[in-house]
Amino acid sequence: MPRVFSGIQPTGEPHLGNLLGAVRYWVEDQRLGDCFYCVVDLHALTIPGEAADLRKATTTMATLLLAAGLDPDACTLFVQSHVPAHTQLSWLLECTVSFGELRRMTQFKDKSSKGGEEAARAGLFTYPVLMAADILLYDTDRVPVGDDQRQHLELTRDLASRFNTRYGQTFVVPEASIPPAGRGARIMDLQEPLKKMSKSSESPQGTIGLFDDPATVERKVKRAVTDTDSGPDAVRYDPLTKPGVANLLELLAIAEGTGIEEVAGRYTQYGPLKADLAAAVVSLLEPIQASYRAWASDPSAVAEVLAAGAKHADGIARATLARAYDAVGLVAPA
Ligand code: AQP
């Protein structure tokens, strides 16, 4: 069975992009591989936030992943900070990566652009290295992620190969598993369809949260930015010239489990497309929200899942870390 690893940051309310670009694939994969899924709470510290919010968001995210369909009997679900090897391996990889490589990471440029590089946390700069450690600790073959993580995955592969060349075979070099174009690789913001939907978006109206109620979903979809085209040809899938419409068509095709062209062929106007999309998203979210309420009513069950997950993950992560420590010449305690 291939080893699979992926993570999600508890940095705010998870959204449709997280679900369609990543989490639904995690659920599909969980019986096809030996899967490790992680709430990467240490990554959340790279941007400003309150301790109480992080505490709450971590539990919420883990609960939501269970509600979305992760089965603790089929996969390993845990919280990153519960397994100390993540930060320990990260240091070895910080001593493997170059400053120039980290400088080229577009997510750092994007996320530091608001407050400026001078004020950005050093952790925001080095976070791709911690992500590499997350992945490499589990001898991961495949990493299901959205398209925005492509560059970080390439860096992870480079670091694994470099480490292996320098110190001898230590890590498995993982493959990124990114959904094909049009199948959730990059769900766009409904208000700014040239930007990806994001938890930290400045346009909350453009982000459909997984906890949004039906009225909110309907409002956001109805107000989604399209264009002024009209006529029988207006509803067509063309992400380059009609990004807003293309995003709506992609969302509806995924929600219905049909093809984009088939969906596009059914409409000549944006109004009915939006109405059907809103209904499809509500149907997609309702069972997740119901399951969330059930899991959330039993926090100790969630805590038990996470404790068991961390125990299992810790055993594997320790073994990989010991191999890496030995490879670089660190002397084990007597
Ligand atoms: N818009 C998106 N479309 C498809 N996939 C997406 N992912 C995120 N946004 C989209 C994928 O979701 C997984 C978890 O992402 P993350 O929370 O770890 O971090 P992120 O990629 O930085 O996501 P956000 O929502 O934009 O969070 P913030 O605002 O905190 O940075 C990943 O596999 C990601 O590719």
Boltz pocket constraint, residues with backbone or C-beta under 6 A from the ligand:
constraints:
  - pocket:
      binder: B
      contacts: [[A, 7], [A, 8], [A, 9], [A, 10], [A, 11], [A, 12], [A, 17], [A, 18], [A, 19], [A, 20], [A, 21], [A, 22], [A, 23], [A, 144], [A, 145], [A, 146], [A, 147], [A, 148], [A, 149], [A, 184], [A, 185], [A, 186], [A, 187], [A, 188], [A, 196], [A, 197], [A, 198], [A, 199], [A, 200], [A, 201]]
      max_distance: 6.0
